[in-house]
């Protein structure tokens, strides 16, 4: 199932965990994580949810909400 994934730039403090765990979806630049262009709707719902849960700043959103919400 494809999900919508995003990084809240106002919350991200740049651990780089997202880019390390899923470099096919996330990038890391200027000290912050971001979703690679064209990867906003990505597959592997379970992997992305796991990455969002492990994000130290809880900056990753799945379908518009934090996984911990």
C-alpha positions, 0 to 999 in steps of 0.5 A, a space after each residue: 500500500 502506498 502512503 504519503 510521506 513528508 518531513 516537517 522541516 520546522 520539527 526536524 533537527 537533522 539526525 539523518 536517521 531517515 536518509 540512512 534507513 531509506 535512502 531511496 525515499 529520504 535525502 539529507 542536506 544542509 543538516 536536515 532530512 527531506 523526502 526526495 522529489 517524486 517519492 512523496 507517495 511511497 511504498 512499503 508502508 511498514 518500513 516508512 512507519 518504522 522509520 517515522 516511529 524511530 525519528 528522534 524529532 518525530 518530524 516524519 509524517 505519514 498521511 499527514 500525521 505523526 505516527 505517534 499521534 
